[in-house]
Amino acid sequence: MSKTKTDQLVLFLMENHTELFKTPVSLIETVTKQLQTLQQGRDPDTTAAFTFCQQLTVEQYEEQRELATMKQLQQLIQDLTQNTTLPVKEKKRLMKEFEKHHPVIFLKHLSSGF
């Protein structure tokens, strides 16, 4: 970086240091809440400071888990039946294994006509 650019950068930082290095209001509020929780003798881990994902109810989780599992198993059996590189013997073995562990999905796949 040239001397002129360095001087401009330093000048900018000095003129705007209060705005550039100001603590965000949301962080101040979060820390204040956590300190109040500690001062009241409560466990600070019981109140989440940040949420990184949407919380689901147990019912919502179970429903999503069931749907995603069914979808992936259906995709697996479809890929297995359409795979042309697998030897027939291996394909039959895998289909029997699939039928053994997931009979409902296997029957649904057969009834759909592949």
Residue pairs with C-beta under 8 A, 6 or more apart in sequence:
1 9
13 20
30 49
30 50
33 47
33 49
34 44
34 47
34 49
37 43
37 44
37 46
37 47
38 44
56 64
70 105
73 102
73 105
74 105
74 108
74 109
76 98
77 95
77 98
77 102
77 105
77 106
77 109
78 109
78 114
80 86
80 91
80 94
80 95
80 98
81 91
81 95
81 109
81 114
82 114
83 91
86 94
95 106
98 105
98 106
99 106
